[in-house]
Amino acid sequence: MPHFDPDFFRYDGSRPFNIASTDTKIPDIYDTREEYEELLKESAQSLDVLQSMMYAHNRYGLLVILQALDAAGKDGTIKHVLSGVNPIGLKIHSFKRPTVTELGHDYMWRSSVLLPERGSITIFNRSYYEEVLVVKVHPEILLQTQNLPVELTEDLEKVWKNRYKDIRNFEKYLYRNGIRVMKIFLNVSKKEQAERLIERIQDPSKNWKFEEGDVKERGYWNEYMDAYETCINKTASKQAPWYVVPADDKKNARLIVGKLIAEELQKMHLSYPKVDDKRSEELQHFIDLINSQNEE
């Protein structure tokens, strides 16, 4: 397997992100389908071990945000990468269009109430970043449905500037409270996205996922590219980095995401709670008691 370098994918504010010059396909980190399946299995087992230790350690939470355009592979990535993790320490939330109740609150509210507990991993399939992506591409959403005071929406550039600042501060707040945040952008090419959307239409097992709006949104491709580039550059930080993962090859992307999540967990220096001498004596007493019960 080729050498894996997490820094290749990481944007933490120390270098600019230019979406036009960023690859959507790189050399595979697997050689054969059999090797891919073995590596994926090993990755799932590794994540399960790390998450179990994280649960016992009970000091950190991990929020993994997956952002991408339609058909980039978010659902499949979650399904394959995290299939082996114990559900007790894993939660997955997919964000759709805001409900009436959610629109009655500030735009971070629906995400805030779903943040990970200590000892657990939470995956956001889309997130509060939609507010500087979809809403920026379609500002009529902001103006017509979010019910903000008029004086706060007169200068849209100021709205986006403030939202980037709000997000950075929010993620700093989470970091200071032991909640680590990693943001993953699955970077798919326009050509590959087109092929996947057509496959959705033609495949009876997939066409339920297709929405006419997906085609309409492709008409805003350049606007979305600009929005993602700006968003990543404005919100990348050492405490909450972005990882831009080439996603034209789904298998490669899944292996990369698995390795990146494992690396983030390893940086927490997780450990199982230590047992002191007194507790060791108590545990030995219980062992003796259990053994004596077998003799009854």
C-alpha positions in Angstrom: 0.0 0.0 0.0 1.4 3.5 -0.9 2.5 5.7 2.0 -0.4 7.6 3.7 0.2 11.2 4.7 -2.6 12.9 6.6 -1.0 16.3 6.1 -1.7 16.0 2.3 -5.4 16.3 3.0 -5.3 18.7 6.0 -6.1 22.4 5.8 -5.6 24.1 9.2 -5.2 27.7 8.1 -1.5 27.4 7.5 -1.8 27.2 3.7 -4.5 28.4 1.3 -7.0 26.0 -0.3 -7.6 26.4 -4.0 -10.3 24.1 -5.2 -9.5 24.4 -8.9 -6.0 23.0 -8.3 -7.1 20.3 -5.9 -7.3 16.7 -7.2 -10.5 14.8 -7.1 -8.6 11.6 -7.9 -5.2 10.5 -6.6 -3.3 7.2 -6.8 -5.1 4.5 -4.8 -3.9 3.5 -1.4 -4.9 0.0 -2.2 -3.8 -2.3 -5.0 -6.6 -4.7 -5.5 -10.3 -5.1 -4.5 -9.3 -7.8 -2.1 -6.7 -5.5 -0.5 -9.3 -2.8 -0.3 -11.8 -5.0 1.5 -9.1 -6.2 3.9 -7.9 -2.7 4.6 -11.5 -1.5 5.2 -12.0 -4.4 7.6 -8.8 -3.5 9.5 -9.9 0.1 9.6 -13.3 -0.7 11.0 -11.7 -2.9 13.7 -9.2 -0.2 14.6 -11.9 2.4 14.9 -14.0 0.2 17.1 -11.0 -0.4 19.5 -10.2 3.3 19.6 -13.8 4.3 20.2 -14.2 1.7 23.0 -11.1 3.2 24.7 -12.6 6.6 24.1 -15.8 5.6 25.8 -14.0 4.3 28.8 -11.6 7.3 28.9 -14.7 9.6 28.9 -12.8 12.9 28.5 -13.2 13.7 24.8 -16.0 13.8 22.3 -15.4 13.8 18.5 -17.6 15.6 16.0 -17.0 14.5 12.4 -18.6 16.8 9.8 -19.1 15.4 6.3 -19.8 18.0 3.6 -20.0 17.5 -0.1 -22.1 18.0 -3.2 -24.9 15.6 -4.1 -23.7 12.1 -5.0 -20.2 12.6 -3.6 -20.5 9.5 -1.4 -21.4 10.8 2.1 -23.9 8.0 2.9 -21.7 5.3 1.6 -18.6 6.6 3.4 -20.5 6.6 6.7 -21.9 3.1 6.1 -18.6 1.4 5.1 -16.2 3.3 7.4 -18.1 3.1 10.6 -19.9 -0.2 10.2 -17.8 -1.9 12.9 -18.1 0.7 15.6 -20.2 -0.1 18.6 -23.4 1.9 18.3 -23.3 2.8 22.0 -20.6 5.3 21.3 -21.6 6.4 17.8 -24.4 8.7 16.6 -25.2 9.8 13.1 -27.3 12.7 12.1 -28.3 13.7 8.6 -29.5 17.3 8.2 -32.2 18.0 5.7 -34.0 21.3 5.0 -34.7 23.1 8.3 -38.1 22.5 9.8 -40.4 25.2 11.0 -39.3 24.6 14.6 -35.6 24.8 13.6 -36.2 28.0 11.7 -37.6 29.5 14.9 -34.2 29.3 16.4 -30.7 30.6 15.5 -29.1 28.7 12.7 -26.7 26.8 15.0 -29.4 25.5 17.3 -30.3 22.3 15.5 -26.7 21.3 15.5 -25.9 22.3 19.0 -28.5 20.0 20.6 -27.0 17.1 18.7 -23.3 17.5 19.7 -21.4 14.4 20.9 -21.3 13.5 24.5 -17.9 12.8 26.1 -16.7 9.3 25.1 -18.7 9.3 21.9 -18.4 10.1 18.2 -21.1 12.0 16.3 -21.2 12.2 12.6 -23.0 15.1 10.9 -24.0 14.3 7.4 -24.2 18.0 6.3 -24.2 20.5 9.1 -24.3 24.1 10.1 -21.9 24.7 7.2 -24.9 24.6 4.9 -25.5 28.2 6.2 -22.4 29.4 4.3 -22.7 27.0 1.4 -26.3 26.4 0.2 -27.6 29.6 1.8 -24.8 31.6 0.3 -25.5 30.2 -3.2 -29.2 30.9 -2.6 -29.4 34.0 -0.4 -33.2 34.0 -0.9 -33.3 31.3 1.7 -31.8 33.7 4.2 -34.0 36.6 3.1 -37.3 34.7 2.8 -37.4 31.9 5.4 -35.0 32.7 8.2 -37.0 35.6 9.7 -34.0 37.7 10.7 -34.4 41.4 11.5 -34.1 43.4 8.2 -31.2 45.4 9.5 -29.1 42.2 9.9 -29.6 41.2 6.3 -29.1 44.4 4.4 -25.4 43.7 3.8 -25.0 40.1 2.7 -21.2 40.1 2.6 -21.3 41.1 6.3 -23.7 38.3 7.0 -21.2 35.7 5.6 -18.3 37.3 7.3 -20.1 37.2 10.6 -21.1 33.6 10.1 -17.6 32.5 9.4 -16.5 34.2 12.6 -19.4 32.6 14.5 -18.4 29.2 13.3 -14.7 29.7 14.1 -15.7 30.8 17.6 -18.1 28.0 18.1 -15.5 25.4 17.2 -13.0 27.0 19.5 -15.5 26.8 22.3 -16.0 23.1 21.5 -12.3 22.5 21.5 -11.9 24.1 24.9 -14.6 21.8 26.3 -12.9 18.6 25.0 -15.0 18.2 21.9 -12.7 17.8 18.9 -14.0 18.8 15.5 -12.8 17.5 12.2 -14.4 18.6 8.9 -14.2 16.4 5.8 -15.0 17.7 2.3 -15.5 14.9 -0.2 -14.2 16.5 -3.3 -15.9 15.0 -6.4 -15.5 16.2 -10.0 -18.4 17.5 -12.1 -17.9 14.6 -14.5 -18.0 11.9 -11.8 -21.0 13.5 -10.2 -22.9 13.4 -13.5 -22.2 9.7 -13.9 -23.4 9.0 -10.4 -26.6 11.0 -10.8 -27.4 9.2 -14.1 -26.7 5.8 -12.3 -29.2 6.8 -9.6 -31.8 7.4 -12.2 -31.2 4.2 -14.1 -30.7 1.9 -11.1 -34.1 0.9 -9.5 -32.3 0.3 -6.2 -31.0 3.8 -6.2 -33.5 6.1 -8.0 -35.4 6.7 -4.8 -32.5 8.8 -3.8 -32.7 11.0 -6.9 -34.4 14.4 -6.7 -35.0 16.8 -9.6 -33.4 19.5 -7.4 -30.1 17.7 -7.7 -30.0 18.5 -11.4 -31.0 22.1 -10.8 -28.2 22.6 -8.3 -25.6 21.4 -10.8 -26.4 24.6 -12.7 -24.8 26.4 -9.7 -21.6 24.3 -9.8 -19.2 27.3 -10.1 -21.0 29.1 -7.3 -20.7 26.1 -5.0 -17.0 25.7 -5.8 -16.5 29.4 -4.8 -18.5 28.9 -1.7 -16.6 25.8 -0.6 -13.2 27.4 -1.3 -14.1 30.5 0.7 -15.7 28.5 3.5 -12.7 26.2 4.0 -10.2 29.1 3.9 -12.3 31.1 6.4 -13.0 28.4 8.9 -9.9 26.1 8.8 -7.9 26.2 12.1 -5.5 24.0 14.0 -8.2 23.2 16.5 -10.8 22.3 13.8 -9.1 21.5 10.5 -10.6 20.7 7.2 -9.7 17.5 5.3 -10.2 17.7 1.6 -10.6 14.1 0.4 -10.5 13.2 -3.4 -13.8 11.4 -3.9 -13.9 10.3 -7.5 -12.9 6.8 -6.3 -15.3 5.8 -3.5 -13.1 3.0 -2.2 -10.1 5.3 -1.9 -12.1 8.0 -0.2 -13.5 5.5 2.4 -10.0 4.3 3.3 -8.7 7.8 3.6 -11.6 8.9 5.8 -11.1 5.9 8.1 -7.5 6.6 8.5 -8.1 10.3 9.2 -10.7 9.6 11.9 -8.3 7.0 13.5 -5.5 9.6 13.5 -7.7 12.1 15.3 -8.6 9.6 17.9 -5.0 8.5 18.4 -4.0 12.2 19.0 -6.3 12.2 22.1 -3.9 9.8 23.9 -6.8 7.6 25.1 -6.4 5.1 27.8 -8.5 2.8 30.0 -9.0 4.0 33.6 -6.1 2.9 35.8 -6.9 0.6 38.8 -5.2 1.4 42.1 -4.1 -1.2 44.7 -7.3 -0.8 46.7 -9.5 -1.4 43.7 -7.3 -4.3 42.6 -8.0 -6.0 46.0 -11.7 -5.4 45.6 -11.7 -6.9 42.1 -9.8 -9.9 43.3 -12.4 -10.3 46.1 -15.1 -10.5 43.4 -13.2 -13.0 41.4 -12.9 -15.2 44.6 -16.6 -14.7 45.2 -17.6 -15.7 41.7 -15.4 -18.8 41.9 -16.9 -19.8 45.3 -20.4 -19.5 43.8 -19.4 -22.2 41.3 -18.7 -24.6 44.2 -22.2 -24.1 45.8 
